[in-house]
Each structure stands twice: as structure tokens, then as C-alpha cells.
Amino acid sequence: MSVKEKAKDLALSIKESEEYKNLKSAEARLSLDPMAQDLLQELRQKQQKVLLAQHTGQQIQEADIKAIEQLQAQLKLNTTLQSLHKAQVELEKLMQEVNETIARELAQ
């Protein structure tokens, strides 16, 4: 079996993992929650505004920073987004473990 075939098998195994399934489920719940979507979109817009100001050398407005902080606090209270974040963290942890296993085996 080639390396690419084994990589495909690994990808399929990851797709079958609880971590991956939980992430897909959380993403589906997000697609059904317009309030959570609006919060994310508003936060991204505010963050982009601040990043643009930084890149163009403009002073960042205190009101923009406070708005971002308030939106982040609202995000933490939204159960849909809490579930999504938890699922993302769990999948990232799995992927990190996979990468560490590969790196460890390559080092031997």
C-alpha cells in the first residue's frame, strides 16, 4: 500500500472519529442558528475593521475594541457556538496527536 493510500485511509479513519462527527454536527447546528451566525459575522466584520486600521497605520478606535470584547462575551454565552468551539478544540487535539505520532515514528 502506498503512502498516499495510507493517507486516504487515515483521512477516512478521522472522518469516522467521534471528534470529526461532533464537529460536523456542531457545524450543522450553527447553520440552523441565525443568531449565532449573526454574532460570528458581526465579530468578523469588527475584527477586519481593526486589522485594516492596523495595516494602514490608523489608530484603532477604543469603541471598536470594546465592541469586539462585547461580541466575544456574547459568543461565549451562545450554546451553539460553545458546542462548535468545543468540537473544534477536540478535533484539533486529535489532529495534534496524529501529527505527534507521525513525527515520533519518523524520528525513530
BALUMRO-431172 format. One line per field, with one value per atom (N, C-alpha, C): residue number from 1; x, y, z. Coordinates in nm, 3 decimals, decimal comma, always signed. Example, Ala and Ser with C-alpha at 12.3 -4.5 7.8 and 13.67 -1.06 7.14 Angstrom:
BEGIN
num: (1:1:1:2:2:2)
xx: (+1,319:+1,230:+1,320:+1,285:+1,367:+1,290)
yy: (-0,569:-0,450:-0,330:-0,225:-0,106:+0,003)
zz: (+0,780:+0,780:+0,780:+0,708:+0,714:+0,787)
//
This chain:
BEGIN
num: (1:1:1:2:2:2:3:3:3:4:4:4:5:5:5:6:6:6:7:7:7:8:8:8:9:9:9:10:10:10:11:11:11:12:12:12:13:13:13:14:14:14:15:15:15:16:16:16:17:17:17:18:18:18:19:19:19:20:20:20:21:21:21:22:22:22:23:23:23:24:24:24:25:25:25:26:26:26:27:27:27:28:28:28:29:29:29:30:30:30:31:31:31:32:32:32:33:33:33:34:34:34:35:35:35:36:36:36:37:37:37:38:38:38:39:39:39:40:40:40:41:41:41:42:42:42:43:43:43:44:44:44:45:45:45:46:46:46:47:47:47:48:48:48:49:49:49:50:50:50:51:51:51:52:52:52:53:53:53:54:54:54:55:55:55:56:56:56:57:57:57:58:58:58:59:59:59:60:60:60:61:61:61:62:62:62:63:63:63:64:64:64:65:65:65:66:66:66:67:67:67:68:68:68:69:69:69:70:70:70:71:71:71:72:72:72:73:73:73:74:74:74:75:75:75:76:76:76:77:77:77:78:78:78:79:79:79:80:80:80:81:81:81:82:82:82:83:83:83:84:84:84:85:85:85:86:86:86:87:87:87:88:88:88:89:89:89:90:90:90:91:91:91:92:92:92:93:93:93:94:94:94:95:95:95:96:96:96:97:97:97:98:98:98:99:99:99:100:100:100:101:101:101:102:102:102:103:103:103:104:104:104:105:105:105:106:106:106:107:107:107:108:108:108)
xx: (+0,085:+0,000:+0,089:+0,060:+0,142:+0,114:+0,203:+0,186:+0,057:+0,028:-0,095:-0,219:-0,215:-0,329:-0,347:-0,235:-0,242:-0,294:-0,257:-0,306:-0,457:-0,505:-0,650:-0,720:-0,660:-0,717:-0,720:-0,614:-0,610:-0,720:-0,736:-0,842:-0,979:-1,001:-1,130:-1,148:-1,041:-1,049:-1,082:-1,023:-1,052:-1,197:-1,246:-1,387:-1,483:-1,439:-1,523:-1,511:-1,418:-1,396:-1,510:-1,528:-1,630:-1,601:-1,473:-1,435:-1,480:-1,458:-1,498:-1,650:-1,716:-1,862:-1,923:-1,865:-1,914:-1,897:-1,785:-1,763:-1,867:-1,890:-1,988:-2,128:-2,160:-2,289:-2,301:-2,195:-2,195:-2,205:-2,139:-2,149:-2,291:-2,356:-2,494:-2,587:-2,564:-2,646:-2,624:-2,501:-2,472:-2,550:-2,559:-2,630:-2,780:-2,830:-2,971:-2,994:-2,889:-2,899:-2,860:-2,959:-2,927:-2,866:-2,903:-2,846:-2,696:-2,657:-2,515:-2,441:-2,501:-2,438:-2,419:-2,520:-2,511:-2,399:-2,389:-2,283:-2,145:-2,126:-1,998:-1,967:-2,067:-2,045:-2,011:-2,082:-2,055:-1,915:-1,876:-1,742:-1,636:-1,654:-1,555:-1,544:-1,657:-1,654:-1,578:-1,603:-1,533:-1,383:-1,350:-1,209:-1,139:-1,208:-1,149:-1,127:-1,219:-1,206:-1,082:-1,060:-0,944:-0,816:-0,816:-0,697:-0,663:-0,765:-0,742:-0,680:-0,730:-0,674:-0,527:-0,498:-0,359:-0,268:-0,314:-0,232:-0,211:-0,304:-0,291:-0,233:-0,195:-0,131:-0,228:-0,356:-0,454:-0,465:-0,511:-0,529:-0,655:-0,644:-0,758:-0,848:-0,974:-1,070:-1,105:-1,109:-1,145:-1,284:-1,375:-1,511:-1,511:-1,422:-1,412:-1,361:-1,263:-1,209:-1,318:-1,391:-1,498:-1,608:-1,640:-1,742:-1,699:-1,573:-1,520:-1,528:-1,487:-1,492:-1,635:-1,730:-1,870:-1,922:-1,886:-1,927:-1,865:-1,740:-1,675:-1,745:-1,787:-1,859:-1,993:-2,061:-2,188:-2,167:-2,058:-2,027:-2,010:-1,944:-1,919:-2,048:-2,152:-2,280:-2,371:-2,341:-2,426:-2,395:-2,494:-2,471:-2,431:-2,484:-2,446:-2,298:-2,252:-2,112:-2,021:-2,071:-1,994:-1,969:-2,074:-2,061:-1,965:-1,975:-1,886:-1,741:-1,717:-1,581:-1,525:-1,606:-1,561:-1,527:-1,612:-1,587:-1,460:-1,437:-1,316:-1,192:-1,198:-1,083:-1,054:-1,159:-1,140:-1,080:-1,127:-1,069:-0,925:-0,898:-0,760:-0,669:-0,719:-0,641:-0,611:-0,712:-0,691:-0,588:-0,600:-0,507:-0,365:-0,353:-0,221:-0,161:-0,243:-0,195:-0,151:-0,226:-0,189:-0,055:-0,040:+0,086:+0,203:+0,180:+0,287:+0,326:+0,228:+0,258:+0,342:+0,304:+0,380:+0,521:+0,535:+0,667:+0,753:+0,694:+0,766:+0,817:+0,730:+0,770:+0,877:+0,871:+0,973:+1,108:+1,103:+1,228:+1,302:+1,235:+1,299:+1,388)
yy: (-0,118:+0,000:+0,124:+0,220:+0,340:+0,437:+0,532:+0,633:+0,711:+0,743:+0,819:+0,738:+0,609:+0,524:+0,516:+0,507:+0,505:+0,640:+0,747:+0,880:+0,888:+0,830:+0,827:+0,745:+0,634:+0,551:+0,628:+0,702:+0,783:+0,889:+0,953:+1,053:+0,991:+0,874:+0,805:+0,770:+0,729:+0,698:+0,823:+0,933:+1,059:+1,098:+1,082:+1,114:+1,027:+0,908:+0,818:+0,841:+0,928:+0,952:+1,033:+1,017:+1,094:+1,243:+1,279:+1,419:+1,485:+1,416:+1,470:+1,476:+1,370:+1,366:+1,476:+1,499:+1,604:+1,742:+1,762:+1,890:+1,910:+1,809:+1,821:+1,847:+1,784:+1,804:+1,948:+1,998:+2,135:+2,236:+2,208:+2,296:+2,297:+2,182:+2,174:+2,254:+2,246:+2,323:+2,473:+2,512:+2,653:+2,700:+2,617:+2,658:+2,679:+2,625:+2,640:+2,748:+2,817:+2,917:+3,055:+3,130:+3,260:+3,360:+3,351:+3,442:+3,418:+3,293:+3,259:+3,303:+3,282:+3,323:+3,474:+3,548:+3,694:+3,741:+3,677:+3,714:+3,691:+3,576:+3,547:+3,646:+3,676:+3,768:+3,909:+3,953:+4,085:+4,091:+3,986:+3,982:+3,986:+3,908:+3,907:+4,044:+4,111:+4,244:+4,343:+4,339:+4,430:+4,398:+4,269:+4,231:+4,276:+4,261:+4,304:+4,455:+4,528:+4,674:+4,712:+4,644:+4,671:+4,632:+4,515:+4,471:+4,568:+4,617:+4,713:+4,841:+4,886:+5,005:+4,982:+4,865:+4,833:+4,833:+4,770:+4,758:+4,892:+4,982:+5,112:+5,218:+5,177:+5,270:+5,364:+5,336:+5,420:+5,380:+5,475:+5,447:+5,362:+5,261:+5,174:+5,243:+5,248:+5,315:+5,229:+5,292:+5,222:+5,160:+5,228:+5,176:+5,044:+5,032:+4,907:+4,793:+4,821:+4,720:+4,676:+4,771:+4,737:+4,657:+4,693:+4,619:+4,474:+4,454:+4,319:+4,241:+4,303:+4,237:+4,198:+4,287:+4,257:+4,141:+4,142:+4,033:+3,901:+3,904:+3,782:+3,728:+3,817:+3,775:+3,712:+3,770:+3,713:+3,576:+3,562:+3,434:+3,325:+3,358:+3,260:+3,214:+3,296:+3,261:+3,182:+3,182:+3,115:+2,965:+2,883:+2,739:+2,674:+2,722:+2,668:+2,691:+2,812:+2,844:+2,777:+2,757:+2,681:+2,539:+2,477:+2,340:+2,335:+2,432:+2,437:+2,452:+2,543:+2,565:+2,438:+2,376:+2,253:+2,146:+2,130:+2,029:+2,061:+2,190:+2,230:+2,197:+2,227:+2,200:+2,051:+1,970:+1,825:+1,769:+1,816:+1,768:+1,816:+1,939:+1,989:+1,904:+1,864:+1,779:+1,645:+1,585:+1,459:+1,476:+1,582:+1,604:+1,626:+1,696:+1,717:+1,583:+1,497:+1,365:+1,283:+1,291:+1,220:+1,273:+1,404:+1,464:+1,427:+1,426:+1,389:+1,243:+1,157:+1,015:+0,997:+1,068:+1,060:+1,111:+1,227:+1,284:+1,191:+1,129:+1,038:+0,918:+0,864:+0,748:+0,784:+0,904:+0,947:+0,968:+1,004:+1,032:+0,904:+0,792:+0,666:+0,609)
zz: (+0,000:+0,000:+0,000:-0,088:-0,099:+0,016:+0,031:+0,135:+0,113:-0,012:-0,041:-0,006:-0,033:+0,002:+0,153:+0,225:+0,371:+0,424:+0,359:+0,399:+0,380:+0,270:+0,246:+0,354:+0,391:+0,498:+0,630:+0,657:+0,779:+0,776:+0,662:+0,649:+0,673:+0,619:+0,641:+0,788:+0,853:+0,996:+1,077:+1,040:+1,109:+1,088:+0,965:+0,936:+1,016:+1,053:+1,131:+1,282:+1,322:+1,464:+1,525:+1,655:+1,727:+1,719:+1,725:+1,721:+1,590:+1,480:+1,349:+1,338:+1,380:+1,373:+1,460:+1,578:+1,666:+1,602:+1,533:+1,465:+1,355:+1,274:+1,166:+1,222:+1,331:+1,396:+1,448:+1,509:+1,561:+1,447:+1,335:+1,219:+1,163:+1,164:+1,115:+1,207:+1,338:+1,432:+1,411:+1,381:+1,354:+1,233:+1,131:+1,009:+1,035:+1,146:+1,181:+1,287:+1,327:+1,433:+1,378:+1,328:+1,268:+1,367:+1,495:+1,593:+1,608:+1,615:+1,626:+1,500:+1,386:+1,260:+1,256:+1,301:+1,303:+1,397:+1,513:+1,607:+1,544:+1,482:+1,417:+1,306:+1,225:+1,114:+1,165:+1,266:+1,322:+1,382:+1,453:+1,512:+1,402:+1,299:+1,189:+1,123:+1,105:+1,044:+1,132:+1,262:+1,354:+1,356:+1,357:+1,358:+1,229:+1,116:+0,989:+0,988:+1,047:+1,054:+1,134:+1,246:+1,330:+1,256:+1,192:+1,116:+1,004:+0,935:+0,828:+0,884:+0,996:+1,060:+1,096:+1,150:+1,186:+1,063:+0,956:+0,836:+0,766:+0,783:+0,717:+0,809:+0,929:+1,021:+1,091:+1,082:+1,150:+1,297:+1,376:+1,517:+1,535:+1,618:+1,645:+1,746:+1,714:+1,800:+1,921:+2,036:+2,160:+2,149:+2,080:+2,064:+1,987:+1,891:+1,814:+1,902:+1,985:+2,076:+2,173:+2,228:+2,323:+2,255:+2,131:+2,057:+2,035:+2,002:+1,983:+2,114:+2,222:+2,353:+2,390:+2,363:+2,394:+2,308:+2,182:+2,093:+2,137:+2,178:+2,224:+2,349:+2,437:+2,557:+2,519:+2,421:+2,374:+2,310:+2,235:+2,172:+2,276:+2,386:+2,491:+2,558:+2,552:+2,614:+2,521:+2,393:+2,295:+2,295:+2,327:+2,339:+2,207:+2,097:+1,966:+1,940:+1,970:+1,948:+2,051:+2,171:+2,271:+2,222:+2,169:+2,118:+1,999:+1,911:+1,796:+1,841:+1,933:+1,981:+2,047:+2,130:+2,197:+2,094:+1,993:+1,890:+1,810:+1,782:+1,711:+1,793:+1,921:+2,009:+2,015:+2,025:+2,034:+1,905:+1,790:+1,664:+1,649:+1,687:+1,682:+1,770:+1,886:+1,976:+1,910:+1,847:+1,776:+1,665:+1,588:+1,477:+1,529:+1,641:+1,700:+1,744:+1,803:+1,845:+1,724:+1,615:+1,493:+1,441:+1,436:+1,389:+1,478:+1,609:+1,702:+1,683:+1,659:+1,637:+1,511:+1,405:+1,280:+1,301:+1,367:+1,392:+1,476:+1,577:+1,664:+1,584:+1,499:+1,419:+1,317:+1,261:+1,166:+1,234:+1,360:+1,433:+1,474:+1,469:+1,512:+1,404)
//
